[in-house]
Structures are given as structure tokens and as C-alpha cells.
């Protein structure tokens, strides 16, 4: 019986985390954070195969607008997102677009609108690790432009922009993390610092998607729905329509480009 390697614990071509194996992953992949959103979006696709869920990773593959497409959840934050990206790439993914939410830091970006991320800043631990391997937090320009174009075709508001990613949902995004209101030490003024660096929103995965993806040879992008606005203190309670529009935009952006032709010299 062959011994499993601790340095590479795959068995029969199957990864240790994602619930799938050889031939299951399309070249085009969308990565929401929440595994429940994978099944929410499945009814918008055709010929869907559901590979199930393992930990925070739920995976389906089907077709959208005539092109094969995988949706794989990443969970929240850097470590699980890195695992998903690396295993997806080793199973054949070539292009990955994060579809998720963010809090806008600019009053002009109302809840329910979209941002096509062109770059990200932050100090997430996973991105820091992969910068040493040559990764940069910059999206594929072709994917970013494709997202904006697809949204325009669908009559949805979407602008390119820079976001900040953080490993912290509460203190790192200036949310109260104690039960006592009004405490001066409840906030770290992180949002002011992000705004000073020209970002339009804050979330938790884009820097990882772009940096890890760049280091391991993926073309990457991020399409974010504005589910909160910190400038106006608005929050989008019903997020289903936004989730479905994320697939409509990103699915069209990936399916409408002839990537083989584009990659030829």
C-alpha cells in the first residue's frame, strides 16, 4: 500500500480538502465565501454536478451561458481561501473570480451596486506569505474589464476600484467587539487609514485571491456586491438578488471571452 506524503497529501489525484477530483473542475471558477451560496446559485446553471461539501468547501460544476463553470466556496479569510485556490489550480482551474460582498467606504457606492476589483491592499498573513513567492495583489486587467462590460450589458452598476482586505471582521473593520457601547478602545481607526490609501471598500479575501492566484499562475479577479456602506451606515438585509447578479455578471464575463484565442501570440 502506497504511503501518503505529508508534504503532498493527495490520494489518487484527489486533494485533501476539496470534495472533488480529476476532471471535476472547469477552467473558469467562481469562488463565493459561503458554501450555502453555491447551492443557491446552482439553479441558475445547467447540467450541474454537485460534488458535495467538505468543511467550508462546497463544489459544483455545470454550464452557464454555454460554457463549463465551477463554483467553489472558500470559507472566510485567508487560510481557507489559499487552500481552495491551490487545490483548484492543481485540478485544472485557469481563471478564478471571487464573488462576494464588501462594505463600501464611499457614500457614492450604494448598497446593491458592484465593484470590479483592480487591485487590493492590506496586511493579511496569507497574502504576505505569497508575496515572498512573487504574488501581487493585482487583478487580471482582462477579467476586470470583462466584469465591467458584462455588468453594463446587464444594466447593473459596476465600477473598477481598489479595496482593502483584512483578517479581522470586528476590530480590524472598526466594528464594536465588546458589549459596552461608546468605549474609545473599541475601534482602531482602520477605516480612516484605508480611506487615506484610496480604497473604496473593505472585505476579507480579495488580497488573498489576487496575491495567491498571481503566485501560482492563475488569472484572477474579484467582483464584490456592496452589502454595507460605512459612510452612510446602510446595510443590505436581503442579499439574494445581489448574489444572483454576481453570478450573472461574472459568469457572462468569463463565458463571453475566447480565452484560447486571447492567449495566442
BADOLO-922871 format. One record per residue: z, y, x of N, C-alpha, C, O in turn; residue in one letter. Coordinates in steps of 0.001 Angstrom, whole numbers, plus 500000, padded with zeros to 6 digits. Layout:
<nodes>
ZYXZYXZYXZYXA...
</nodes>
This chain:
<nodes>
500000498805500847500000500000500000500000501247500884500834501382501780X499064502152500626498949503345501458500171504241501275500687504398500168X500611504809502360501763505708502331501307507120501989500327507610502549X502018507779501064501695509159500708502160510103501794503273509974502304X501309511051502149501638512015503191502482513160502631502127513752501611X503580513467503286504393514607502869503669515925503108503910516907502406X502778515946504101502023517169504396500893517390503393500410518511503236X500474516326502717499389516426501734499613515353500665498964514307500685X500536515618499732500970514572498801500067514362497594500539514334496457X498775514217497838497822513889496783497655512367496720497766511688497741X497389511831495526497175510402495353495874510173494593495695510672493481X494976509420495200493696509096494555492956510350494099492352510373493027X493010511369494911492313512608494612493002513493493599492460514531493218X494185513107493156494921513871492161496032514672492838496739514154493702X496185515946492440497205516791493070498602516455492561498746515788491537X499631516914493271500997516610492843501488517435491670502525517109491092X500772518507491292501281519397490253500368519495489032500836519289487912X499102519797489206498215519935488056497936518573487436497765517589488157X497888518503486084497703517225485408496234516825485258495765516543484155X495519516805486383494091516518486328493645515972487674494439515882488611X492372515610487766491884515013488992490432515339489249489906516308488701X489767514532490086488379514803490479487448514912489274487481514079488368X486616515959489281485641516165488231486153516874486993485374517178486090X487442517142486934488026517735485724487933519253485683488014519843484606X487764519894486828487850521355486919486463521972487048485660521547487879X486187522970486226484921523697486307484938524668487489485995524962488047X483761525159487859483688526162488924484310527478488473484856528213489295X484236527788487173484813529012486616486135528677485927486197527783485083X487192529403486297488528529101485785489216530391485346489135531413486026X489891530329484203490760531408483747492206530938483869492517529786483565X493090531835484314494482531454484537495439532396483808495823533427484358X495829532054482574496946532763481946498251532286482558498280531266483246X499319533009482315500604532560482811501241531516481914501725530490482392X501244531776480613501959530967479634501158529716479259500018529840478812X501722528516479429500989527306479043500647527245477563499653526619477195X501438527874476704501121527871475279499828528612474975499170528329473973X499460529555475828498227530310475598496988529476475887495905529780475387X497137528429476690495998527547476951495554526888475653494365526872475334X496492526355474921496149525684473660495754526689472580494960526367471696X496298527894472643495891528933471708494404529227471833493721529436470830X493902529244473068492517529616473317491547528445473194490333528643473158X492080527226473130491212526046473097490280526051471896489157525553471978X490743526618470767489895526585469574488736527572469631487912527615468718X488668528367470703487543529278470884486443528652471750485385529248471951X486706527445472256485766526772473145485183525538472458485640525129471391X484175524962473085483555523745472562483729522608473564483919522830474760X483659521389473044483714520175473891484929520197474823484812519953476024X486070520488474258487281520673475062487939519336475378488116518490474501X488294519165476636489160518066477069490497518647477464490561519544478304X491569518147476869492920518603477160493560517596478113493775516437477757X493859518049479313494435517158480321495955517108480257496592516404481040X496527517849479333497966517809479162498689518866479968498088519795480510X499981518696480028500826519676480710501791518971481654502344517922481325X501981519549482810502945519066483794503691520284484325503093521168484938X504997520327484087505777521527484385505152522724483662504921522664482454X504872523828484405504297525014483767502779524982483717502152525950483287X502180523877484154500732523815484284500097523026483137500225521803483067X499413523739482243498608523124481185497145523378481525496788524479481946X496295522368481345494899522467481783493968521924480711494182520832480185X492934522690480392491839522218479554490521522598480217490459523560480983X489465521836479920488112522196480337487180521987479153487262520975478456X486297522947478932485309522857477865484126523728478205483834523966479376X483442524206477174482344525144477393482601526406476587483163526373475492X482166527527477172482263528813476490480958529556476724480545529765477865X480322529948475646479001530593475703478049529790476584477286530340477379X478121528466476415477172527575477068477492527195478489476748526415479083X478567527708479069478919527403480455480271526684480511481176526966479726X480381525756481451481613525000481615482728525931482106482520526754482997X483908525784481509485016526689481806486335525924481733486563525140480812X487197526165482715488549525597482730489557526707482463489387527834482928X490600526385481717491743527285481576492969526540482076493254525430481627X493695527149483007494868526525483630495984527552483694495804528628484264X497126527235483119498257528161483188498923528095484564498868527074485250X499543529194484945500165529292486275501676529397486232502328529268487268X502256529630485049503661529997485031503818531445485470502838532175485621X505075531847485674505378533239486024505615533375487528506376532610488120X504948534364488136505267534736489506504498533986490571503601533195490279X504874534255491830504103533847492979504039532373493306502936531838493423X505161531683493461505093530296493937504271529374493049503456528605493559X504462529429491729503692528533490860502230528960490786501347528113490644X501962530263490880500578530733490880499849530250492122498686529855492045X500520530277493264499915529766494503499577528290494375498489527868494767X500494527504493832500251526069493658499005525847492803498134525055493162X498926526543491677497773526373490792496471526739491503495491526000491414X496452527862492199495218528308492862494752527322493920493574526970493967X495664526878494765495279525975495852494760524657495286493735524149495740X495462524100494296495026522824493748493731522966492960492889522069492992X493558524079492254492293524323491560491131524399492542490074523813492309X491332525120493637490268525260494634489903523908495235488725523620495446X490901523085495507490629521779496113489989520812495124489406519803495521X490101521126493825489454520304492801488088520848492388487454520301491486X487624521926493043486263522388492816486088523756492211484955524197492017X487181524452491902487045525814491384486422526723492436486702526591493628X485583527639491989484986528621492898485328530056492512485411530934493371X485526530291491213485852531629490724487046531530489785487058530705488871X488044532371490012489261532351489198489566533761488725489622534697489523X489763533904487427490148535196486858491484535032486143491611534235485214X492461535784486584493735535816485862493540536565484556492954537648484544X494019536006483467494039536714482183495501536791481737496136535768481480X496014537993481652497423538146481321497746539549480878496868540316480484X499019539872480947499473541166480464500081542016481554500414541535482637X500218543291481243500850544230482165501472545348481362501162545543480187X502356546078482016502872547324481452502133548481482101502135548621483324X501502549309481279500828550486481800501856551517482248502905551674481624X501545552214483330502385553307483804501764554653483483502283555697483879X500643554626482758499875555831482444499755555942480927499358554988480258X500096557092480398500092557263478943498716557028478339498614556598477190X497653557304479094496295557190478556495886555752478253494970555529477462X496554554767478872496201553369478636497074552819477515498195552368477751X496552552860476302497321552459475131497479550948475078496689550210475667X498512550494474365498685549058474188497473548495473453496946549109472525X497046547313473891495866546688473315494581546951474061493557546344473746X494601547851475056493423548076475893493495547158477114494443546387477264X492479547248477991492360546288479088492101546977480422491501548050480484X492573546328481489492327546768482857491656545639483619492133544504483603X490554545944484286489921545016485216490401545401486617489986546423487163X491253544597487177491917544958488432490918544931489582490230543932489793X490845546036490324490006546026491521490818545817492788490278545372493801X492113546133492746492987545892493894494427545891493407494730546366492312X495304545350494235496715545290493880497566545624495086497185545363496227X498727546208494818499719546424495855500980545670495448501054545112494353X501956545661496327503212545005496028503810544401497274503256544500498368X504953543772497085505605543133498217506074541736497824507152541293498218X505243541051497040505611539713496626505619538772497833504780538884498726X506562537863497845506725536982499003505521536094499242505139535875500391X504914535575498181503771534683498346502567535421498922501882534901499802X502307536634498428501190537413498977501438537751500436500513537711501247X502670538083500777503000538371502177502684537171503058502138537331504150X503018535978502600502732534764503362501239534603503592500814534281504702X500432534824502547498994534599502662498254535738503337497111535558503757X498869536903503453498235537948504265498138537496505710497206537875506419X499088536693506149499025536156507515497852535201507691497410534957508813X497341534655506575496181533757506624494881534500506342493835533869506181X494928535823506278493720536623506119493421537084504717492356537653504475X494330536859503778494082537278502407494312538765502203495209539352502808X493500539370501352493661540765500965493735540853499443493109540065498735X494495541805498959494673541942497514493547542781496911493784543831496314X492321542295497082491150542965496537490350541974495715490127540839496136X489921542407494545489132541548493671487685541503494119487215542395494824X486981540462493708485539540414493893484908541566493106485095541637491891X484169542465493754483554543577493021482641543105491894482557543749490848X481953541974492109481047541469491083481828541004489847481388541204488715X482983540387490075483786539950488936484363541151488201484326541200486972X484894542116488937485469543302488295484428544027487453484694544382486305X483244544249488019482197544930487266481742544086486081481446544616485010X481687542767486278481309541894485180482285541964484020481879541904482859X483582542093484326484593542215483284484421543516482503484490543521481274X484199544608483213483998545899482546482744545860481681482746546351480552X481669545273482214480419545198481453480580544349480198480092544711479127X481272543208480340481460542322479194482287542997478108481976542875476923X483334543706478506484163544415477524483344545465476792483474545624475578X482498546184477527481642547205476902480716546576475871480542547111474776X480119545428476224479237544733475287479968544338474010479389544330472924X481259544009474158482060543552473019482744544698472284483454544470471304X482536545926472748483131547082472097484624547230472346485344547774471508X485088546753473484486515546802473824486739547740475005485928547783475930X487833548488474974488130549457476026488672548753477256489703548085477187X487981548898478390488387548261479642487970549144480800486816549564480882X488912549432481705488645550277482862489071549557484126490022548775484095X488383549803485254488873549267486528490105550037486983490259551214486659X490981549376487733492172550069488200492992549235489170492788548029489312X493917549902489829494828549267490785496171549022490114496686549888489408X496738547837490338498036547511489763499032547170490868498664546933492018X500296547152490481501367546713491376501941545414490852502154545257489650X502191544479491763502816543212491406504202543141492028504428543622493139X505115542538491297506489542427491773507023541046491432506599540431490453X507954540563492242508609539281491978509709539397490929510303538392490539X509980540608490475511116540847489582510642541409488244509855542354488204X511129540818487145510794541330485820511765542417485380511362543356484695X513011542311485752514027543252485280514250544388486278513637545446486133X515082544209487258515408545298488184514155545848488871514015547063489010X513251544975489298512057545400490024511047546144489181510087546701489713X511248546163487860510396546958486976511217547983486202510808548457485142X512388548315486755513263549347486172513666549037484735513764549935483899X513900547745484458514483547362483176515976547102483373516411546689484447X516733547345482339518175547121482433518459545633482660517935544784481939X519269545325483637519591543936483925521083543641483754521567542581484151X521800544594483159523197544383482811523360544689481330522481545294480716X524456544281480770524670544501479339525152545907479025525199546301477860X525513546672480062526048548017479852524920549033479947524278549144480992X524670549768478885523637550793478899524116552044479630525310552342479676X523158552760480197523475554042480802524019553967482212524396554994482778X524070552780482796524590552652484153523542553115485160522396552668485113X523927554003486062522980554543487036522434553469487973521312553582488468X523228552427488214522771551416489168521901550346488503521569549343489134X521528550549487233520699549573486539519219549706486887518431548829486534X518826550768487562517418550994487844517208551303489322518068551887489983X516033550894489827515748551082491247514660552079491536514247552220492687X514168552796490498513091553775490663511822553160491257511072553824491973X511598551889490949510396551239491443509144551822490799508121551981491465X509214552139489517508029552647488830507574553973489429506374554198489588X508512554850489762508135556109490400507386555852491702506411556536492014X507845554870492451507190554548493722505806553964493498504867554280494228X505680553118492494504358552564492187503396553667491754502249553706492199X503864554561490887503004555645490420502547556528491576501410557001491587X503426556749492542503070557574493694501966556939494530501291557621495301X501786555630494373500735554927495114499461554751494293498547554027494689X499415555421493152498186555468492381497900554262491518496746554028491159X498928553478491168498675552315490331498748552700488860499415553664488485X498046551926488034498024552215486594498903551258485806499149551481484620X499384550187486451500210549241485724500994548345486652500741548297487856X501960547627486074502804546725486848502867545374486146502921545303484919X502858544310486933502951542946486419503413542040487555504010542529488514X503153540725487475503804539823488419502884538835489145503373538065489971X501586538825488874500744537794489501499471538273490178498905537526490977X498991539477489902497666539863490397497585539886491917496595539434492492X498613540405492571498578540434494037498466539023494605497808538812495624X499107538058493948499052536679494416497664536094494190497101535472495090X497107536289492991495764535768492690494752536278493713493967535500494254X494771537571493973493765538160494859493993537776496314493036537469497025X495235537787496767495516537518498178495361536042498518494710535698499504X495951535174497715495808533738497958494353533331497794493808532603498624X493716533807496711492319533468496491491436533877497654490562533120498075X491666535089498178490883535546499311491079534689500547490133534446501296X492298534231500762492601533431501948491987532041501887491653531464502922X491833531491500669491348530111500563489889530028500102489385528939499826X489215531172500019487780531166499776487330531240498336486167530965498043X488222531607497424487843531789496033487345533210495784487770534150496456X486443533361494813486153534688494281487121534915493131487239534069492245X487811536044493136488879536244492172488791537604491486488195538554491994X489401537653490328489551538892489579490729538767488639491287537683488473X491105539866488029492221539868487076491864540781485911491479541934486102X491998540255484721491795541031483505493129541071482774493661540033482380X493668542279482596495012542425482049494973543213480744494368544282480668X495621542676479730495812543405478493497081544233478586498101543765479093X497017545445478105498192546319478131499101545922476969498824546239475813X500198545218477298501108544837476216502351545708476170503189545564475280X502467546611477132503540547594477108503097548852477819502261548801478722X503653549985477417503344551245478088504671551917478436505409552367477559X504952551970479727506231552512480160506288554023480062507373554604480015X505124554670480030505096556127479898505446556560478475506081557594478269X505021555752477493505277556094476089506335555199475440506740555430474301X506775554181476172507763553202475702507271552429474484508060552081473605X505956552158474432505393551333473359505334549871473797505182549579474983X505454548964472844505386547531473115504522546872472043504649547177470857X503640545963472473502732545285471557503389543988471094503441543011471842X503892543981469854504610542810469347503673541646469022504001540495469311X502529541924468433501576540872468079500503540820469162499616541673469219X500599539805470020499765539755471220498582538787471080497775538671472002X498467538090469941497444537048469833496029537609469921495184537037470610X495757538716469237494407539282469280494026539676470702492888539472471125X494983540241471437494708540611472826494417539382473665493502539396474489X495193538303473463494952537066474204493551536530473951492867536107474882X493134536546472721491802536034472400490709536930472987489665536439473418X490947538225473003489962539128473609489891538964475123488840539195475720X490991538568475747490953538278477183489956537163477472489181537254478424X489973536109476653489004535032476840487594535504476522486652535159477236X487437536277475476486103536758475115485492537562476255484322537378476590X486278538452476851485764539294477939485522538479479193484422538486479746X486557537775479641486449537055480919485467535889480816484718535622481755X485472535199479680484524534105479513483091534580479572482244533935480190X482807535710478930481449536256478970481098536744480378479978536536480845X482042537388481050481760537892482399481384536757483348480478536904484168X482071535639483237481773534513484121480520533761483690479754533302484538X480302533629482390479171532831481913477846533574482001476788532948482062X477893534908482009476641535676481964476041535941483336474942536487483431X476744535563484401476248535790485756475688534496486322476323533445486230X474494534574486910473916533425487593474477533400489009473905533987489927X475595532718489173476303532757490461475519532078491567475581532506492720X474780531025491238473982530351492273472914531290492794472690531365494002X472249532009491898471223532955492319471844534103493113471273534557494104X473014534572492674473654535696493349474087535352494759474134536221495630X474406534081494989474922533681496300473802533407497311474069533222498499X472542533380496836471444533121497769471174534360498609471311535483498124X470785534159499887470497535308500768469273536082500302468894537072500928X
</nodes>
